Protein backbone atom coordinates (compact mmCIF):
# COMPACT_ATOMS: atom_id res chain seq x y z
CA UNK A 1 0.00 0.00 0.00
CA UNK A 2 1.29 3.47 -0.75
CA UNK A 3 1.41 6.48 1.61
CA UNK A 4 -2.03 7.83 0.72
CA UNK A 5 -3.85 4.53 0.88
CA UNK A 6 -5.19 2.67 -2.11
CA UNK A 7 -8.77 3.86 -1.78
CA UNK A 8 -7.78 7.52 -1.67
CA UNK A 9 -5.38 7.06 -4.59
CA UNK A 10 -8.01 5.33 -6.72
CA UNK A 11 -10.53 8.05 -5.83
CA UNK A 12 -8.04 10.82 -6.71
CA UNK A 13 -7.07 9.13 -9.98
CA UNK A 14 -10.74 9.11 -10.95
CA UNK A 15 -11.81 12.54 -9.70
CA UNK A 16 -8.82 14.65 -10.78
CA UNK A 17 -9.01 13.69 -14.49
CA UNK A 18 -12.76 14.29 -14.25
CA UNK A 19 -12.11 17.80 -12.98
CA UNK A 20 -9.70 18.41 -15.87
CA UNK A 21 -12.36 17.18 -18.29
CA UNK A 22 -14.90 19.49 -16.64
CA UNK A 23 -12.57 22.45 -17.10
CA UNK A 24 -11.87 21.56 -20.73
CA UNK A 25 -15.59 21.13 -21.43
CA UNK A 26 -16.33 24.48 -19.79
CA UNK A 27 -13.67 26.22 -21.88
CA UNK A 28 -14.93 24.51 -25.03
CA UNK A 29 -18.47 25.62 -24.16
CA UNK A 30 -17.32 29.22 -23.96
CA UNK A 31 -16.11 29.05 -27.53
CA UNK A 32 -19.19 27.43 -29.02
CA UNK A 33 -21.41 29.70 -31.07
CA UNK A 34 -24.82 30.62 -29.67
CA UNK A 35 -26.50 28.77 -32.53
CA UNK A 36 -25.02 25.49 -31.25
CA UNK A 37 -25.69 26.08 -27.57
CA UNK A 38 -29.21 27.37 -28.28
CA UNK A 39 -30.01 24.38 -30.48
CA UNK A 40 -29.29 21.90 -27.72
CA UNK A 41 -31.23 24.02 -25.20
CA UNK A 42 -28.89 23.77 -22.25
CA UNK A 43 -27.63 20.27 -22.96
CA UNK A 44 -24.30 21.59 -24.17
CA UNK A 45 -22.41 21.01 -20.92
CA UNK A 46 -24.23 17.74 -20.33
CA UNK A 47 -22.80 16.50 -23.63
CA UNK A 48 -19.42 18.23 -23.51
CA UNK A 49 -18.39 16.99 -20.05
CA UNK A 50 -18.78 13.24 -20.72
CA UNK A 51 -17.28 13.71 -24.20
CA UNK A 52 -14.27 15.51 -22.73
CA UNK A 53 -13.88 12.84 -20.06
CA UNK A 54 -14.06 10.10 -22.70
CA UNK A 55 -11.10 11.75 -24.44
CA UNK A 56 -9.11 13.13 -21.48
CA UNK A 57 -9.00 10.07 -19.20
CA UNK A 58 -7.71 7.48 -21.70
CA UNK A 59 -5.30 10.04 -23.13
CA UNK A 60 -3.82 10.80 -19.71
CA UNK A 61 -3.56 7.11 -18.86
CA UNK A 62 -1.83 6.39 -22.19
CA UNK A 63 0.67 9.22 -21.62
CA UNK A 64 1.18 8.47 -17.93
CA UNK A 65 4.38 6.42 -18.38
CA UNK A 66 5.99 9.24 -20.39
CA UNK A 67 5.16 12.05 -17.95
CA UNK A 68 7.41 13.23 -15.13
CA UNK A 69 6.09 12.45 -11.62
CA UNK A 70 5.11 16.07 -10.89
CA UNK A 71 2.97 16.24 -14.03
CA UNK A 72 1.36 12.89 -13.30
CA UNK A 73 0.40 14.16 -9.83
CA UNK A 74 -1.03 17.32 -11.35
CA UNK A 75 -3.19 15.67 -14.02
CA UNK A 76 -4.02 12.33 -12.37
CA UNK A 77 -3.91 13.19 -8.67
CA UNK A 78 -1.15 10.71 -7.86
CA UNK A 79 1.84 9.34 -9.72
CA UNK A 80 1.42 5.92 -8.14
CA UNK A 81 -1.48 3.71 -9.22
CA UNK A 82 -3.32 1.92 -6.42
CA UNK A 83 -2.11 -1.58 -5.64
CA UNK A 84 -4.44 -4.52 -5.50
CA UNK A 85 -3.83 -7.99 -4.20
CA UNK A 86 -3.45 -10.97 -6.50
CA UNK A 87 -4.68 -14.54 -6.28
CA UNK A 88 -2.29 -17.46 -6.47
CA UNK A 89 -2.79 -17.62 -10.25
CA UNK A 90 -1.80 -13.93 -10.62
CA UNK A 91 -5.26 -12.51 -11.30
CA UNK A 92 -6.09 -9.25 -9.50
CA UNK A 93 -8.27 -9.48 -6.43
CA UNK A 94 -10.45 -6.50 -5.57
CA UNK A 95 -11.77 -6.77 -2.05
CA UNK A 96 -13.41 -3.37 -1.65
CA UNK A 97 -16.49 -4.08 -3.76
CA UNK A 98 -19.71 -4.71 -1.84
CA UNK A 99 -21.25 -8.13 -2.09
CA UNK A 100 -24.19 -8.60 -4.43
CA UNK A 101 -27.61 -8.13 -2.84
CA UNK A 102 -29.69 -11.25 -2.32
CA UNK A 103 -32.06 -12.05 -5.18
CA UNK A 104 -35.55 -10.64 -4.89
CA UNK A 105 -38.63 -12.73 -5.39
CA UNK A 106 -40.67 -12.46 -8.55
CA UNK A 107 -39.94 -13.02 -12.19
CA UNK A 108 -36.45 -14.20 -13.02
CA UNK A 109 -35.16 -13.99 -16.58
C-alpha positions as protocol buffer text, in pm:
chain_id: "A"
residue {
  index: 1
  type: UNK
  ca { x: 0 y: 0 z: 0 }
}
residue {
  index: 2
  type: UNK
  ca { x: 129 y: 347 z: -75 }
}
residue {
  index: 3
  type: UNK
  ca { x: 141 y: 648 z: 161 }
}
residue {
  index: 4
  type: UNK
  ca { x: -203 y: 783 z: 72 }
}
residue {
  index: 5
  type: UNK
  ca { x: -385 y: 453 z: 88 }
}
residue {
  index: 6
  type: UNK
  ca { x: -519 y: 267 z: -211 }
}
residue {
  index: 7
  type: UNK
  ca { x: -877 y: 386 z: -178 }
}
residue {
  index: 8
  type: UNK
  ca { x: -778 y: 752 z: -167 }
}
residue {
  index: 9
  type: UNK
  ca { x: -538 y: 706 z: -459 }
}
residue {
  index: 10
  type: UNK
  ca { x: -801 y: 533 z: -672 }
}
residue {
  index: 11
  type: UNK
  ca { x: -1053 y: 805 z: -583 }
}
residue {
  index: 12
  type: UNK
  ca { x: -804 y: 1082 z: -671 }
}
residue {
  index: 13
  type: UNK
  ca { x: -707 y: 913 z: -998 }
}
residue {
  index: 14
  type: UNK
  ca { x: -1074 y: 911 z: -1095 }
}
residue {
  index: 15
  type: UNK
  ca { x: -1181 y: 1254 z: -970 }
}
residue {
  index: 16
  type: UNK
  ca { x: -882 y: 1465 z: -1078 }
}
residue {
  index: 17
  type: UNK
  ca { x: -901 y: 1369 z: -1449 }
}
residue {
  index: 18
  type: UNK
  ca { x: -1276 y: 1429 z: -1425 }
}
residue {
  index: 19
  type: UNK
  ca { x: -1211 y: 1780 z: -1298 }
}
residue {
  index: 20
  type: UNK
  ca { x: -970 y: 1841 z: -1587 }
}
residue {
  index: 21
  type: UNK
  ca { x: -1236 y: 1718 z: -1829 }
}
residue {
  index: 22
  type: UNK
  ca { x: -1490 y: 1949 z: -1664 }
}
residue {
  index: 23
  type: UNK
  ca { x: -1257 y: 2245 z: -1710 }
}
residue {
  index: 24
  type: UNK
  ca { x: -1187 y: 2156 z: -2073 }
}
residue {
  index: 25
  type: UNK
  ca { x: -1559 y: 2113 z: -2143 }
}
residue {
  index: 26
  type: UNK
  ca { x: -1633 y: 2448 z: -1979 }
}
residue {
  index: 27
  type: UNK
  ca { x: -1367 y: 2622 z: -2188 }
}
residue {
  index: 28
  type: UNK
  ca { x: -1493 y: 2451 z: -2503 }
}
residue {
  index: 29
  type: UNK
  ca { x: -1847 y: 2562 z: -2416 }
}
residue {
  index: 30
  type: UNK
  ca { x: -1732 y: 2922 z: -2396 }
}
residue {
  index: 31
  type: UNK
  ca { x: -1611 y: 2905 z: -2753 }
}
residue {
  index: 32
  type: UNK
  ca { x: -1919 y: 2743 z: -2902 }
}
residue {
  index: 33
  type: UNK
  ca { x: -2141 y: 2970 z: -3107 }
}
residue {
  index: 34
  type: UNK
  ca { x: -2482 y: 3062 z: -2967 }
}
residue {
  index: 35
  type: UNK
  ca { x: -2650 y: 2877 z: -3253 }
}
residue {
  index: 36
  type: UNK
  ca { x: -2502 y: 2549 z: -3125 }
}
residue {
  index: 37
  type: UNK
  ca { x: -2569 y: 2608 z: -2757 }
}
residue {
  index: 38
  type: UNK
  ca { x: -2921 y: 2737 z: -2828 }
}
residue {
  index: 39
  type: UNK
  ca { x: -3001 y: 2438 z: -3048 }
}
residue {
  index: 40
  type: UNK
  ca { x: -2929 y: 2190 z: -2772 }
}
residue {
  index: 41
  type: UNK
  ca { x: -3123 y: 2402 z: -2520 }
}
residue {
  index: 42
  type: UNK
  ca { x: -2889 y: 2377 z: -2225 }
}
residue {
  index: 43
  type: UNK
  ca { x: -2763 y: 2027 z: -2296 }
}
residue {
  index: 44
  type: UNK
  ca { x: -2430 y: 2159 z: -2417 }
}
residue {
  index: 45
  type: UNK
  ca { x: -2241 y: 2101 z: -2092 }
}
residue {
  index: 46
  type: UNK
  ca { x: -2423 y: 1774 z: -2033 }
}
residue {
  index: 47
  type: UNK
  ca { x: -2280 y: 1650 z: -2363 }
}
residue {
  index: 48
  type: UNK
  ca { x: -1942 y: 1823 z: -2351 }
}
residue {
  index: 49
  type: UNK
  ca { x: -1839 y: 1699 z: -2005 }
}
residue {
  index: 50
  type: UNK
  ca { x: -1878 y: 1324 z: -2072 }
}
residue {
  index: 51
  type: UNK
  ca { x: -1728 y: 1371 z: -2420 }
}
residue {
  index: 52
  type: UNK
  ca { x: -1427 y: 1551 z: -2273 }
}
residue {
  index: 53
  type: UNK
  ca { x: -1388 y: 1284 z: -2006 }
}
residue {
  index: 54
  type: UNK
  ca { x: -1406 y: 1010 z: -2270 }
}
residue {
  index: 55
  type: UNK
  ca { x: -1110 y: 1175 z: -2444 }
}
residue {
  index: 56
  type: UNK
  ca { x: -911 y: 1313 z: -2148 }
}
residue {
  index: 57
  type: UNK
  ca { x: -900 y: 1007 z: -1920 }
}
residue {
  index: 58
  type: UNK
  ca { x: -771 y: 748 z: -2170 }
}
residue {
  index: 59
  type: UNK
  ca { x: -530 y: 1004 z: -2313 }
}
residue {
  index: 60
  type: UNK
  ca { x: -382 y: 1080 z: -1971 }
}
residue {
  index: 61
  type: UNK
  ca { x: -356 y: 711 z: -1886 }
}
residue {
  index: 62
  type: UNK
  ca { x: -183 y: 639 z: -2219 }
}
residue {
  index: 63
  type: UNK
  ca { x: 67 y: 922 z: -2162 }
}
residue {
  index: 64
  type: UNK
  ca { x: 118 y: 847 z: -1793 }
}
residue {
  index: 65
  type: UNK
  ca { x: 438 y: 642 z: -1838 }
}
residue {
  index: 66
  type: UNK
  ca { x: 599 y: 924 z: -2039 }
}
residue {
  index: 67
  type: UNK
  ca { x: 516 y: 1205 z: -1795 }
}
residue {
  index: 68
  type: UNK
  ca { x: 741 y: 1323 z: -1513 }
}
residue {
  index: 69
  type: UNK
  ca { x: 609 y: 1245 z: -1162 }
}
residue {
  index: 70
  type: UNK
  ca { x: 511 y: 1607 z: -1089 }
}
residue {
  index: 71
  type: UNK
  ca { x: 297 y: 1624 z: -1403 }
}
residue {
  index: 72
  type: UNK
  ca { x: 136 y: 1289 z: -1330 }
}
residue {
  index: 73
  type: UNK
  ca { x: 40 y: 1416 z: -983 }
}
residue {
  index: 74
  type: UNK
  ca { x: -103 y: 1732 z: -1135 }
}
residue {
  index: 75
  type: UNK
  ca { x: -319 y: 1567 z: -1402 }
}
residue {
  index: 76
  type: UNK
  ca { x: -402 y: 1233 z: -1237 }
}
residue {
  index: 77
  type: UNK
  ca { x: -391 y: 1319 z: -867 }
}
residue {
  index: 78
  type: UNK
  ca { x: -115 y: 1071 z: -786 }
}
residue {
  index: 79
  type: UNK
  ca { x: 184 y: 934 z: -972 }
}
residue {
  index: 80
  type: UNK
  ca { x: 142 y: 592 z: -814 }
}
residue {
  index: 81
  type: UNK
  ca { x: -148 y: 371 z: -922 }
}
residue {
  index: 82
  type: UNK
  ca { x: -332 y: 192 z: -642 }
}
residue {
  index: 83
  type: UNK
  ca { x: -211 y: -158 z: -564 }
}
residue {
  index: 84
  type: UNK
  ca { x: -444 y: -452 z: -550 }
}
residue {
  index: 85
  type: UNK
  ca { x: -383 y: -799 z: -420 }
}
residue {
  index: 86
  type: UNK
  ca { x: -345 y: -1097 z: -650 }
}
residue {
  index: 87
  type: UNK
  ca { x: -468 y: -1454 z: -628 }
}
residue {
  index: 88
  type: UNK
  ca { x: -229 y: -1746 z: -647 }
}
residue {
  index: 89
  type: UNK
  ca { x: -279 y: -1762 z: -1025 }
}
residue {
  index: 90
  type: UNK
  ca { x: -180 y: -1393 z: -1062 }
}
residue {
  index: 91
  type: UNK
  ca { x: -526 y: -1251 z: -1130 }
}
residue {
  index: 92
  type: UNK
  ca { x: -609 y: -925 z: -950 }
}
residue {
  index: 93
  type: UNK
  ca { x: -827 y: -948 z: -643 }
}
residue {
  index: 94
  type: UNK
  ca { x: -1045 y: -650 z: -557 }
}
residue {
  index: 95
  type: UNK
  ca { x: -1177 y: -677 z: -205 }
}
residue {
  index: 96
  type: UNK
  ca { x: -1341 y: -337 z: -165 }
}
residue {
  index: 97
  type: UNK
  ca { x: -1649 y: -408 z: -376 }
}
residue {
  index: 98
  type: UNK
  ca { x: -1971 y: -471 z: -184 }
}
residue {
  index: 99
  type: UNK
  ca { x: -2125 y: -813 z: -209 }
}
residue {
  index: 100
  type: UNK
  ca { x: -2419 y: -860 z: -443 }
}
residue {
  index: 101
  type: UNK
  ca { x: -2761 y: -813 z: -284 }
}
residue {
  index: 102
  type: UNK
  ca { x: -2969 y: -1125 z: -232 }
}
residue {
  index: 103
  type: UNK
  ca { x: -3206 y: -1205 z: -518 }
}
residue {
  index: 104
  type: UNK
  ca { x: -3555 y: -1064 z: -489 }
}
residue {
  index: 105
  type: UNK
  ca { x: -3863 y: -1273 z: -539 }
}
residue {
  index: 106
  type: UNK
  ca { x: -4067 y: -1246 z: -855 }
}
residue {
  index: 107
  type: UNK
  ca { x: -3994 y: -1302 z: -1219 }
}
residue {
  index: 108
  type: UNK
  ca { x: -3645 y: -1420 z: -1302 }
}
residue {
  index: 109
  type: UNK
  ca { x: -3516 y: -1399 z: -1658 }
}
